Amino acid sequence: MDKYSGQKSAVQYLYPPVEPFDRRMMDVGEGHTIYVEQSGNPEGKPVVVLHGGPGGGCSPAMRRYFDPKVFRIILFDQRGCGRSKPHASVEANTTWHLVADIEKIREALGVERWIVFGGSWGATLALIYAQSHPERAVHLVLRGVFTMTRAELDWFYGGGAGRFWPETWEQFQRLIPEEERGDMIAAYNKRLFSGDRAEEARFGKAWAAWENALATVGSSGVGGDSPPDYARAFARLENHYFTHAGFLEKDGQIFDNIPKISHIPGTIVQGRYDMICPPESAYRLARDWEMADLRMIPLAGHALSEPGISAELVRVMQALGRDGNPENPTSV
């Protein structure tokens, strides 16, 4: 979603394109090799970027939210997506594998502490990583907050968002027999893991189109036509994670574990009209987490590419980049 939805609209706020000074494939075990890159200043403040999805992959545009003279910008494709191998694989692919991978990247790159920057599923992963390794995150920058609760999944895949976009919801449902529509995640799971690559790609494109269609506040309700390999990986990984409720031990686990990050400052950038991840979760997170600062963007939806969201994220990172006081908790 973040990779293919209208990034040009945000370009005016971003830094110029920058090429990585380091690209590598990292063997993280269990048959997985992940793509990792670094750009910007090798001696700069480290920031790790967690992409959305799960399964969305990182893109060159994601480097452009950070001043390359100030930040050491670390991007990677999570297991099974982007340039990571094996593509579209859900074997040994859980939230806890990803948390371990982030630590392996940190150790391999010799980073002690870093800013953790993530949107949508990337915000989920950022929160879970910080709660698992609170000594490593110096500041969390979150966008389009998703906390992997049953209520959030029911909203988007149980007809809540469909009340605002009935014609688009109907398109998403029409590939599924009526008797299976009571559980759209399970119905799509059956087809995304059928073993027939053509069928998996077809349902993957429909899954991605539903999400893409609702990503921006100015959407026409048409989700576009994602490349089949991308859509298949994106849909399989999202569905796999959602089928297993993010591999969390209980519903609401992120909120229950907020005390673990109570000392870490955070900035939350949230679109007021986010149809994919409604503002309720961001508001609740900011309310319960004293060190969090919620920035509600008045006329914006979910996508990273929303102009108001892009502008605010750049402002947030500029402020963190200016902070050179080692005694300040936002200093790296």
C-alpha positions as CSV (number, residue, x, y, z in Angstrom):
1,M,0.0,0.0,0.0
2,D,2.6,2.5,1.0
3,K,4.8,1.4,-1.9
4,Y,2.3,1.9,-4.7
5,S,-0.1,4.7,-3.7
6,G,0.5,8.2,-5.1
7,Q,3.9,9.0,-3.7
8,K,4.3,11.9,-6.2
9,S,1.8,14.0,-4.2
10,A,4.3,14.2,-1.2
11,V,7.5,14.8,-3.2
12,Q,7.5,18.5,-2.6
13,Y,8.1,17.9,1.1
14,L,10.8,15.3,0.8
15,Y,14.6,15.4,0.5
16,P,16.1,14.7,-2.9
17,P,16.6,11.1,-3.9
18,V,19.7,9.4,-2.3
19,E,21.4,6.2,-3.2
20,P,22.5,3.7,-0.5
21,F,26.2,3.5,0.4
22,D,25.7,-0.1,1.6
23,R,23.4,-2.8,0.3
24,R,23.6,-6.4,1.6
25,M,21.7,-9.6,1.8
26,M,21.7,-10.9,5.4
27,D,21.2,-14.5,6.3
28,V,18.9,-14.5,9.4
29,G,18.5,-18.3,9.5
30,E,15.6,-20.7,9.0
31,G,16.0,-20.4,5.3
32,H,15.5,-16.6,5.1
33,T,17.8,-14.0,3.7
34,I,16.7,-10.4,4.0
35,Y,17.7,-7.3,2.1
36,V,19.2,-4.5,4.1
37,E,20.5,-1.0,3.0
38,Q,22.1,2.1,4.5
39,S,22.0,5.6,3.0
40,G,22.7,9.1,4.3
41,N,25.6,9.8,6.7
42,P,27.5,6.7,7.9
43,E,28.4,8.6,11.0
44,G,24.9,10.1,11.5
45,K,22.1,9.4,13.9
46,P,20.8,5.9,13.1
47,V,17.2,5.5,12.2
48,V,15.6,2.2,11.2
49,V,12.6,2.2,9.0
50,L,9.9,-0.4,9.4
51,H,7.7,-0.8,6.3
52,G,4.0,-1.6,6.3
53,G,2.0,-4.6,5.3
54,P,3.1,-7.0,6.6
55,G,4.6,-7.7,3.2
56,G,4.8,-4.2,1.7
57,G,8.5,-4.0,1.3
58,C,10.6,-0.8,1.5
59,S,11.0,1.7,-1.4
60,P,13.5,4.4,-2.4
61,A,11.0,7.1,-1.4
62,M,11.2,6.0,2.2
63,R,14.9,7.3,2.3
64,R,13.7,10.8,1.6
65,Y,12.0,11.5,4.9
66,F,15.4,12.0,6.5
67,D,18.2,14.6,6.0
68,P,20.9,12.5,4.5
69,K,23.6,14.8,6.1
70,V,22.2,14.1,9.5
71,F,20.9,10.6,9.6
72,R,22.2,7.1,9.0
73,I,19.1,5.7,7.2
74,I,18.6,1.9,7.6
75,L,15.9,0.2,5.5
76,F,15.2,-3.5,5.1
77,D,12.6,-5.8,3.5
78,Q,11.0,-8.0,6.1
79,R,10.9,-11.7,5.6
80,G,9.2,-12.9,2.5
81,C,8.8,-9.6,0.7
82,G,10.6,-7.1,-1.5
83,R,14.1,-8.3,-2.3
84,S,14.2,-10.7,0.7
85,K,14.1,-14.5,-0.1
86,P,12.2,-16.8,-0.3
87,H,9.6,-14.5,-1.8
88,A,6.1,-14.7,-0.4
89,S,7.1,-17.4,2.1
90,V,5.2,-17.6,5.4
91,E,7.4,-20.4,6.9
92,A,9.3,-19.2,10.0
93,N,7.7,-15.8,9.4
94,T,6.1,-14.3,12.6
95,T,6.2,-11.1,14.5
96,W,8.9,-12.6,16.8
97,H,11.1,-13.6,13.9
98,L,10.9,-10.0,12.7
99,V,11.8,-8.6,16.1
100,A,14.8,-10.9,16.2
101,D,15.8,-9.8,12.7
102,I,15.7,-6.2,13.7
103,E,18.1,-7.0,16.5
104,K,20.4,-9.0,14.1
105,I,20.5,-5.9,11.8
106,R,21.3,-3.6,14.7
107,E,24.1,-5.9,15.9
108,A,25.5,-6.4,12.4
109,L,25.7,-2.7,11.7
110,G,27.2,-1.9,15.1
111,V,24.3,0.4,16.3
112,E,23.9,0.8,20.0
113,R,20.5,2.7,20.0
114,W,18.4,4.1,17.2
115,I,15.3,6.0,16.3
116,V,12.6,3.5,15.2
117,F,10.3,4.9,12.4
118,G,7.3,2.9,11.2
119,G,3.9,3.3,9.7
120,S,0.8,1.1,9.8
121,W,2.0,-2.5,10.4
122,G,5.5,-0.8,10.7
123,A,4.1,1.1,13.7
124,T,2.8,-2.2,15.2
125,L,6.2,-3.7,14.7
126,A,8.0,-0.7,16.1
127,L,5.9,-0.8,19.3
128,I,6.4,-4.5,19.8
129,Y,10.2,-4.2,19.1
130,A,10.5,-1.4,21.6
131,Q,8.5,-3.3,24.2
132,S,10.8,-6.3,23.6
133,H,14.0,-4.3,23.6
134,P,13.3,-1.0,25.5
135,E,17.0,-0.2,25.9
136,R,17.5,0.0,22.1
137,A,14.8,2.5,21.0
138,V,15.7,6.1,21.6
139,H,12.6,7.6,20.0
140,L,9.6,6.1,18.2
141,V,8.1,7.9,15.2
142,L,4.8,6.2,14.3
143,R,2.3,6.9,11.5
144,G,-1.1,5.5,10.8
145,V,-1.2,3.5,14.1
146,F,-2.3,-0.1,13.9
147,T,-2.1,-2.2,17.1
148,M,-3.2,-5.7,15.8
149,T,-6.4,-5.9,17.8
150,R,-9.5,-7.9,16.8
151,A,-11.5,-4.7,16.7
152,E,-9.2,-3.2,14.1
153,L,-9.3,-6.3,11.9
154,D,-13.0,-6.5,12.2
155,W,-13.3,-2.8,11.2
156,F,-11.4,-3.4,7.9
157,Y,-12.3,-7.0,7.0
158,G,-15.6,-7.3,8.7
159,G,-17.6,-4.5,6.9
160,G,-16.9,-1.4,9.1
161,A,-14.9,0.4,6.4
162,G,-17.2,-1.1,3.8
163,R,-20.1,1.1,5.1
164,F,-18.2,4.1,3.8
165,W,-17.2,2.4,0.6
166,P,-20.0,-0.1,-0.2
167,E,-19.2,-0.3,-3.9
168,T,-15.5,-1.1,-3.2
169,W,-16.4,-3.5,-0.4
170,E,-18.7,-5.3,-2.8
171,Q,-15.8,-5.7,-5.3
172,F,-13.7,-7.2,-2.5
173,Q,-16.5,-9.6,-1.5
174,R,-17.6,-10.6,-5.0
175,L,-14.8,-13.2,-5.5
176,I,-16.0,-15.0,-2.4
177,P,-19.1,-17.3,-2.2
178,E,-21.8,-15.7,0.0
179,E,-21.7,-18.5,2.5
180,E,-18.0,-17.7,3.3
181,R,-18.3,-13.9,3.5
182,G,-18.8,-13.9,7.3
183,D,-15.0,-14.3,7.6
184,M,-13.2,-12.6,4.8
185,I,-9.7,-13.2,6.2
186,A,-10.4,-17.0,6.3
187,A,-12.0,-17.0,2.9
188,Y,-9.1,-15.2,1.3
189,N,-6.6,-17.4,3.2
190,K,-8.0,-20.5,1.5
191,R,-7.4,-19.0,-1.9
192,L,-4.1,-17.2,-1.2
193,F,-2.6,-20.5,-0.1
194,S,-4.3,-22.8,-2.6
195,G,-1.0,-23.8,-4.3
196,D,-2.3,-22.4,-7.6
197,R,0.0,-19.4,-8.3
198,A,-2.4,-17.9,-10.8
199,E,-5.3,-18.1,-8.3
200,E,-3.1,-16.8,-5.5
201,A,-2.0,-13.8,-7.7
202,R,-5.6,-13.0,-8.7
203,F,-6.8,-13.0,-5.1
204,G,-3.7,-11.2,-4.0
205,K,-4.5,-8.4,-6.4
206,A,-8.1,-8.2,-5.1
207,W,-6.8,-8.1,-1.5
208,A,-4.3,-5.3,-2.3
209,A,-6.9,-3.4,-4.3
210,W,-9.3,-3.2,-1.4
211,E,-6.5,-1.7,0.8
212,N,-5.1,0.6,-1.8
213,A,-8.5,2.0,-2.6
214,L,-9.0,3.3,0.9
215,A,-5.4,4.6,1.5
216,T,-5.9,8.2,0.7
217,V,-8.4,10.8,1.7
218,G,-8.9,11.8,-1.9
219,S,-9.4,8.3,-3.1
220,S,-11.9,7.5,-5.9
221,G,-12.4,4.0,-4.5
222,V,-10.4,2.4,-7.2
223,G,-7.5,0.4,-5.9
224,G,-5.5,0.1,-9.1
225,D,-3.7,-3.0,-10.4
226,S,-0.7,-4.0,-8.4
227,P,2.0,-6.1,-10.0
228,P,1.0,-9.8,-9.5
229,D,4.2,-10.9,-7.7
230,Y,4.1,-8.0,-5.4
231,A,0.3,-8.4,-4.7
232,R,0.7,-12.1,-4.1
233,A,3.5,-11.6,-1.5
234,F,1.8,-8.7,0.1
235,A,-1.6,-10.4,0.4
236,R,-0.2,-13.8,1.6
237,L,1.9,-12.2,4.3
238,E,-0.8,-9.8,5.5
239,N,-3.4,-12.6,5.6
240,H,-0.9,-14.9,7.4
241,Y,-0.3,-12.4,10.1
242,F,-3.9,-11.4,10.4
243,T,-5.1,-15.0,10.6
244,H,-2.8,-15.4,13.6
245,A,-3.7,-12.1,15.2
246,G,-0.1,-10.9,14.8
247,F,1.2,-13.9,16.8
248,L,0.5,-11.9,20.0
249,E,-0.4,-13.8,23.2
250,K,-3.6,-11.8,23.7
251,D,-5.8,-9.2,22.2
252,G,-4.7,-5.7,23.3
253,Q,-1.2,-6.9,24.2
254,I,0.5,-3.7,22.9
255,F,-1.6,-1.5,25.2
256,D,-1.0,-3.8,28.1
257,N,2.7,-3.5,27.6
258,I,2.9,0.3,27.4
259,P,4.6,0.5,30.8
260,K,7.6,-1.2,29.2
261,I,8.1,1.9,27.0
262,S,7.0,4.5,29.4
263,H,10.4,6.1,29.4
264,I,10.8,6.3,25.6
265,P,9.6,9.4,23.8
266,G,7.3,9.0,20.8
267,T,5.7,11.0,18.1
268,I,2.5,9.8,16.5
269,V,1.4,11.2,13.1
270,Q,-2.2,10.2,12.3
271,G,-4.6,11.0,9.5
272,R,-8.0,12.2,10.9
273,Y,-9.8,10.4,8.1
274,D,-7.8,7.2,8.1
275,M,-10.2,4.5,6.8
276,I,-7.7,1.6,7.2
277,C,-6.5,2.4,10.7
278,P,-9.0,4.8,12.3
279,P,-7.7,7.4,14.8
280,E,-9.1,5.7,17.8
281,S,-6.0,3.5,18.3
282,A,-3.6,6.4,17.9
283,Y,-5.6,8.4,20.4
284,R,-5.7,5.6,22.9
285,L,-2.0,5.0,22.5
286,A,-1.2,8.6,23.1
287,R,-3.5,8.8,26.1
288,D,-1.9,5.8,27.8
289,W,1.7,6.6,26.9
290,E,2.7,9.8,28.7
291,M,5.9,10.3,26.6
292,A,3.9,10.3,23.3
293,D,3.0,13.4,21.3
294,L,0.0,12.9,19.0
295,R,-0.1,15.0,15.8
296,M,-3.5,14.6,14.2
297,I,-3.4,15.7,10.5
298,P,-6.8,17.3,9.7
299,L,-7.3,16.3,6.0
300,A,-5.4,13.1,5.6
301,G,-6.1,9.4,5.3
302,H,-3.7,6.5,5.9
303,A,-1.0,6.5,3.3
304,L,2.6,7.6,3.9
305,S,2.2,9.6,0.6
306,E,-0.6,11.9,2.0
307,P,0.9,15.4,1.7
308,G,0.0,16.5,5.2
309,I,1.4,13.3,6.7
310,S,4.6,13.5,4.7
311,A,5.1,17.2,5.6
312,E,4.6,16.4,9.4
313,L,7.0,13.4,9.3
314,V,9.7,15.5,7.7
315,R,9.2,18.2,10.4
316,V,9.4,15.6,13.1
317,M,12.6,14.2,11.8
318,Q,14.1,17.6,11.3
319,A,13.5,18.4,14.9
320,L,15.1,15.1,16.0
321,G,18.0,15.9,13.7
322,R,18.6,19.3,15.2
323,D,18.8,17.9,18.7
324,G,22.5,17.4,19.5
325,N,22.3,17.4,23.3
326,P,23.5,14.0,24.5
327,E,21.6,14.4,27.8
328,N,18.3,14.7,25.9
329,P,16.4,11.5,25.5
330,T,15.8,12.1,21.8
331,S,19.6,12.3,21.1
332,V,21.3,9.3,19.7
